[in-house]
Amino acid sequence: MISPEVVKNALDFAAFYRFEVGELKPGTDGNHQALCPFHEDSTPSLSVNLQTGLYLCFGCQAKGDVFDFYRAKHGCDFQEALGELARIAGVNGDRPGPSPRLVKIYD
């Protein structure tokens, strides 16, 4: 079984969130801001920490880690999110490796 920590360590949070929400604007304390995909948002209210993968929306109060984000946005359970994020990060088993899909998705 793939460990969530291994996936988090292998995942490029900046590339992942840019793909999922579009532009990330530098904010305060190392966080970046974006439009929240979970509610109507005309001013960036989603704060993303690119070091930890944690997010918080100041508008709708959505929050969590990269697995929570993926589950909420794509309507899947934890195991599906873990499997998909492992594929995106290029993790096979518990060992990260090169992923052509990562390059394809995030280029």
N, CA, C and O of each residue as an XYZ file, in Angstrom:
428
protein
N       0.838     -1.185      0.000
C       0.000      0.000      0.000
C       0.885      1.252      0.000
O       1.925      1.286      0.659
N       0.479      2.238     -0.715
C       1.236      3.479     -0.817
C       0.964      4.351      0.398
O      -0.184      4.534      0.803
N       2.015      4.878      0.963
C       1.907      5.737      2.133
C       1.540      7.162      1.713
O       2.131      7.694      0.773
N       0.574      7.791      2.395
C       0.258      9.191      2.100
C       1.466     10.110      2.257
O       1.608     11.076      1.507
N       2.333      9.822      3.217
C       3.525     10.658      3.426
C       4.485     10.567      2.244
O       5.089     11.566      1.852
N       4.625      9.377      1.680
C       5.488      9.214      0.508
C       4.932     10.024     -0.656
O       5.686     10.673     -1.380
N       3.628      9.988     -0.833
C       2.996     10.750     -1.914
C       3.194     12.243     -1.681
O       3.560     12.967     -2.607
N       2.959     12.710     -0.466
C       3.145     14.135     -0.161
C       4.585     14.573     -0.425
O       4.820     15.655     -0.962
N       5.538     13.736     -0.050
C       6.948     14.082     -0.246
C       7.335     14.122     -1.721
O       8.256     14.848     -2.097
N       6.652     13.358     -2.554
C       6.993     13.295     -3.973
C       6.210     14.298     -4.817
O       6.618     14.616     -5.934
N       5.098     14.797     -4.299
C       4.211     15.660     -5.080
C       4.727     17.096     -5.132
O       5.156     17.647     -4.118
N       4.683     17.687     -6.304
C       5.028     19.094     -6.487
C       3.764     19.904     -6.207
O       2.895     20.026     -7.071
N       3.666     20.455     -4.998
C       2.453     21.164     -4.600
C       2.170     22.367     -5.491
O       1.014     22.620     -5.829
N       3.188     23.104     -5.871
C       2.987     24.282     -6.729
C       2.382     23.870     -8.061
O       1.415     24.482     -8.514
N       2.930     22.851     -8.689
C       2.409     22.394     -9.980
C       0.992     21.848     -9.826
O       0.126     22.119    -10.658
N       0.757     21.084     -8.768
C      -0.568     20.510     -8.541
C      -1.623     21.606     -8.394
O      -2.645     21.586     -9.081
N      -1.375     22.556     -7.504
C      -2.374     23.593     -7.261
C      -2.539     24.519     -8.465
O      -3.650     24.976     -8.735
N      -1.463     24.803     -9.190
C      -1.606     25.625    -10.402
C      -2.506     24.928    -11.418
O      -3.337     25.566    -12.065
N      -2.335     23.621    -11.552
C      -3.179     22.870    -12.474
C      -4.634     22.886    -12.019
O      -5.540     23.021    -12.842
N      -4.862     22.750    -10.731
C      -6.217     22.644    -10.193
C      -6.950     23.983    -10.096
O      -8.164     24.028    -10.297
N      -6.239     25.081     -9.791
C      -6.925     26.364     -9.563
C      -6.467     27.489    -10.477
O      -7.059     28.569    -10.466
N      -5.440     27.262    -11.258
C      -4.928     28.323    -12.119
C      -3.844     29.121    -11.430
O      -3.019     28.570    -10.701
N      -3.848     30.406    -11.661
C      -2.778     31.271    -11.162
C      -2.715     31.286     -9.635
O      -3.733     31.359     -8.947
N      -1.493     31.215     -9.136
C      -1.225     31.358     -7.705
C      -0.446     32.651     -7.511
O       0.617     32.842     -8.101
N      -0.982     33.531     -6.682
C      -0.310     34.803     -6.407
C       0.390     34.718     -5.058
O      -0.193     34.239     -4.085
N       1.643     35.182     -4.992
C       2.335     35.171     -3.696
C       1.556     35.975     -2.662
O       1.071     37.072     -2.939
N       1.450     35.411     -1.479
C       0.757     36.087     -0.380
C       1.710     36.308      0.773
O       2.893     36.582      0.569
N       1.195     36.191      1.981
C       2.017     36.408      3.169
C       2.442     35.083      3.788
O       1.821     34.047      3.548
N       3.485     35.125      4.570
C       3.985     33.957      5.304
C       4.271     32.753      4.405
O       4.126     31.611      4.840
N       4.673     32.996      3.161
C       4.997     31.904      2.248
C       3.798     31.232      1.616
O       3.957     30.275      0.857
N       2.605     31.709      1.910
C       1.402     31.146      1.303
C       1.137     31.832     -0.029
O       1.642     32.924     -0.286
N       0.347     31.187     -0.869
C      -0.058     31.753     -2.150
C      -1.577     31.824     -2.187
O      -2.260     31.037     -1.531
N      -2.095     32.763     -2.951
C      -3.540     32.992     -3.028
C      -4.064     32.607     -4.409
O      -3.362     32.732     -5.412
N      -5.296     32.143     -4.440
C      -5.949     31.781     -5.697
C      -7.459     31.889     -5.516
O      -7.962     32.017     -4.399
N      -8.163     31.836     -6.634
C      -9.619     31.766     -6.569
C     -10.007     30.384     -6.054
O      -9.428     29.378     -6.464
N     -10.973     30.338     -5.170
C     -11.409     29.069     -4.591
C     -12.353     28.351     -5.552
O     -13.309     28.949     -6.046
N     -12.089     27.072     -5.817
C     -12.965     26.324     -6.718
C     -14.233     25.794     -6.044
O     -15.079     25.195     -6.707
N     -14.373     26.010     -4.729
C     -15.483     25.436     -3.987
C     -16.663     26.383     -3.800
O     -17.690     25.993     -3.243
N     -16.522     27.629     -4.264
C     -17.631     28.585     -4.193
C     -17.393     29.674     -5.231
O     -16.302     29.775     -5.791
N     -18.409     30.487     -5.486
C     -18.247     31.628     -6.391
C     -17.229     32.565     -5.767
O     -17.405     33.016     -4.635
N     -16.179     32.854     -6.494
C     -15.080     33.633     -5.925
C     -14.568     34.611     -6.977
O     -14.096     34.192     -8.035
N     -14.655     35.890     -6.700
C     -14.152     36.891     -7.638
C     -12.862     37.539     -7.145
O     -12.159     38.195     -7.913
N     -12.557     37.355     -5.868
C     -11.309     37.838     -5.274
C     -10.629     36.634     -4.637
O     -11.274     35.894     -3.894
N      -9.347     36.418     -4.904
C      -8.698     35.229     -4.343
C      -8.887     35.103     -2.832
O      -8.444     35.955     -2.062
N      -9.548     34.031     -2.431
C      -9.766     33.793     -1.005
C      -9.150     32.472     -0.550
O      -9.171     32.148      0.637
N      -8.602     31.710     -1.497
C      -7.974     30.431     -1.169
C      -6.496     30.665     -0.886
O      -5.782     31.222     -1.719
N      -6.041     30.242      0.281
C      -4.640     30.352      0.664
C      -4.035     28.954      0.639
O      -4.573     28.023      1.240
N      -2.909     28.814     -0.062
C      -2.245     27.518     -0.213
C      -0.802     27.639      0.264
O      -0.081     28.553     -0.135
N      -0.392     26.712      1.117
C       0.997     26.660      1.545
C       1.718     25.664      0.653
O       1.429     24.468      0.697
N       2.651     26.145     -0.155
C       3.332     25.287     -1.124
C       4.416     24.417     -0.493
O       4.971     23.545     -1.162
N       4.724     24.641      0.779
C       5.678     23.782      1.482
C       4.984     22.557      2.077
O       5.546     21.461      2.082
N       3.771     22.745      2.575
C       3.062     21.657      3.261
C       1.918     21.071      2.450
O       1.487     19.948      2.711
N       1.418     21.822      1.462
C       0.261     21.385      0.687
C      -1.062     21.696      1.360
O      -2.114     21.354      0.820
N      -1.042     22.333      2.520
C      -2.278     22.674      3.226
C      -2.952     23.870      2.556
O      -2.284     24.739      1.995
N      -4.274     23.901      2.622
C      -5.032     25.015      2.053
C      -6.129     25.445      3.016
O      -6.577     24.678      3.868
N      -6.551     26.710      2.850
C      -7.648     27.275      3.633
C      -8.322     28.339      2.791
O      -7.657     29.211      2.233
N      -9.637     28.269      2.698
C     -10.392     29.313      2.017
C     -10.996     30.218      3.085
O     -11.707     29.759      3.978
N     -10.698     31.515      2.976
C     -11.231     32.474      3.928
C     -12.680     32.832      3.609
O     -13.348     33.478      4.416
N     -13.173     32.416      2.435
C     -14.558     32.692      2.060
C     -15.512     31.610      2.524
O     -16.490     31.900      3.213
N     -15.239     30.354      2.152
C     -16.167     29.261      2.471
C     -15.667     28.347      3.585
O     -16.363     27.411      3.978
N     -14.463     28.611      4.098
C     -13.865     27.863      5.202
C     -13.428     26.451      4.825
O     -13.152     25.648      5.716
N     -13.355     26.120      3.532
C     -12.806     24.824      3.120
C     -11.347     24.789      3.550
O     -10.634     25.784      3.425
N     -10.903     23.636      4.057
C      -9.518     23.532      4.497
C      -9.095     22.082      4.557
O      -9.924     21.172      4.604
N      -7.784     21.884      4.554
C      -7.248     20.538      4.674
C      -5.927     20.398      3.956
O      -5.240     21.379      3.671
N      -5.586     19.141      3.669
C      -4.346     18.876      2.956
C      -4.646     18.577      1.494
O      -5.784     18.712      1.044
N      -3.642     18.182      0.776
C      -3.788     17.955     -0.662
C      -4.783     16.817     -0.950
O      -5.466     16.842     -1.974
N      -4.867     15.835     -0.069
C      -5.831     14.745     -0.253
C      -7.257     15.244     -0.060
O      -8.152     14.878     -0.822
N      -7.474     16.079      0.956
C      -8.794     16.672      1.187
C      -9.209     17.524     -0.015
O     -10.356     17.476     -0.460
N      -8.254     18.302     -0.529
C      -8.539     19.158     -1.680
C      -8.963     18.313     -2.877
O      -9.982     18.590     -3.509
N      -8.188     17.293     -3.184
C      -8.485     16.446     -4.339
C      -9.841     15.769     -4.170
O     -10.627     15.712     -5.115
N     -10.118     15.260     -2.985
C     -11.394     14.592     -2.723
C     -12.567     15.548     -2.921
O     -13.559     15.194     -3.559
N     -12.453     16.760     -2.375
C     -13.546     17.729     -2.479
C     -13.755     18.181     -3.920
O     -14.894     18.316     -4.367
N     -12.693     18.412     -4.632
C     -12.813     18.936     -6.001
C     -13.281     17.867     -6.975
O     -14.017     18.168     -7.915
N     -12.867     16.625     -6.766
C     -13.164     15.564     -7.730
C     -14.212     14.569     -7.241
O     -14.521     13.608     -7.945
N     -14.760     14.783     -6.052
C     -15.839     13.937     -5.550
C     -15.471     12.475     -5.398
O     -16.222     11.600     -5.828
N     -14.338     12.201     -4.801
C     -13.919     10.812     -4.629
C     -13.558     10.545     -3.165
O     -13.505     11.468     -2.352
N     -13.311      9.279     -2.842
C     -12.933      8.942     -1.471
C     -11.410      9.028     -1.309
O     -10.684      9.301     -2.265
N     -10.950      8.791     -0.088
C      -9.528      8.941      0.202
C      -8.665      7.990     -0.625
O      -7.631      8.397     -1.155
N      -9.073      6.746     -0.739
C      -8.268      5.767     -1.478
C      -8.112      6.160     -2.945
O      -7.030      6.021     -3.516
N      -9.193      6.652     -3.557
C      -9.101      7.118     -4.942
C      -8.170      8.317     -5.050
O      -7.358      8.393     -5.971
N      -8.285      9.254     -4.113
C      -7.408     10.438     -4.113
C      -5.955     10.010     -3.923
O      -5.073     10.504     -4.626
N      -5.698      9.118     -3.004
C      -4.347      8.630     -2.759
C      -3.773      7.989     -4.021
O      -2.636      8.270     -4.402
N      -4.548      7.142     -4.660
C      -4.082      6.478     -5.879
C      -3.807      7.453     -7.003
O      -2.790      7.342     -7.687
N      -4.699      8.403     -7.201
C      -4.518      9.369     -8.282
C      -3.342     10.297     -8.001
O      -2.546     10.564     -8.902
N      -3.216     10.792     -6.778
C      -2.083     11.661     -6.443
C      -0.764     10.898     -6.493
O       0.269     11.478     -6.828
N      -0.783      9.616     -6.168
C       0.430      8.794     -6.305
C       0.826      8.695     -7.773
O       2.004      8.815     -8.108
N      -0.149      8.478     -8.646
C       0.151      8.406    -10.085
C       0.694      9.744    -10.584
O       1.671      9.783    -11.332
N       0.058     10.839    -10.169
C       0.504     12.170    -10.591
C       1.939     12.425    -10.121
O       2.747     12.991    -10.857
N       2.250     12.003     -8.887
C       3.579     12.234     -8.319
C       4.613     11.236     -8.821
O       5.808     11.411     -8.585
N       4.166     10.194     -9.509
C       5.099      9.186    -10.005
C       5.536      8.194     -8.962
O       6.644      7.661     -9.026
N       4.663      7.941     -7.989
C       4.985      7.004     -6.919
C       4.427      5.632     -7.287
O       3.244      5.480     -7.591
N       5.322      4.634     -7.249
C       4.927      3.241     -7.474
C       5.268      2.472     -6.223
O       6.432      2.427     -5.824
N       4.280      1.865     -5.593
C       4.531      1.242     -4.297
C       4.834      2.345     -3.307
O       4.053      3.288     -3.183
N       5.938      2.254     -2.605
C       6.351      3.310     -1.686
C       7.592      4.027     -2.192
O       8.312      4.651     -1.412
N       7.847      3.941     -3.508
C       9.056      4.563     -4.041
C       8.701      5.539     -5.151
O       8.092      5.154     -6.149
N       9.081      6.808     -4.980
C       8.816      7.771     -6.046
C       9.682      7.469     -7.259
O      10.812      6.998     -7.132
N       9.138      7.744     -8.424
C       9.888      7.568     -9.652
C       9.404      8.553    -10.681
O       8.458      9.300    -10.430
N      10.035      8.569    -11.838
C       9.621      9.525    -12.862
C       8.211      9.236    -13.345
O       7.810      8.078    -13.464
N       7.476     10.278    -13.618
C       6.102     10.117    -14.074
C       5.855     10.916    -15.341
O       5.826     12.145    -15.299
N       5.677     10.234    -16.474
C       5.337     10.962    -17.694
C       4.024     11.716    -17.528
O       3.830     12.764    -18.145
N       3.126     11.198    -16.708
C       1.844     11.851    -16.501
C       2.026     13.193    -15.800
O       1.336     14.158    -16.129
N       2.945     13.267    -14.839
C       3.207     14.516    -14.135
C       3.640     15.582    -15.127
O       3.163     16.716    -15.074
N       4.522     15.230    -16.013
C       5.003     16.166    -17.019
C       3.846     16.578    -17.931
O       3.687     17.760    -18.237
N       3.043     15.613    -18.362
C       1.931     15.899    -19.268
C       0.895     16.809    -18.612
O       0.438     17.768    -19.235
N       0.523     16.529    -17.385
C      -0.510     17.296    -16.699
C      -0.038     18.703    -16.388
O      -0.785     19.661    -16.589
N       1.167     18.845    -15.909
C       1.608     20.122    -15.382
C       2.441     20.964    -16.321
O       2.952     22.008    -15.916
N       2.592     20.544    -17.554
C       3.316     21.385    -18.521
C       2.393     22.393    -19.143
O       2.821     23.187    -19.980
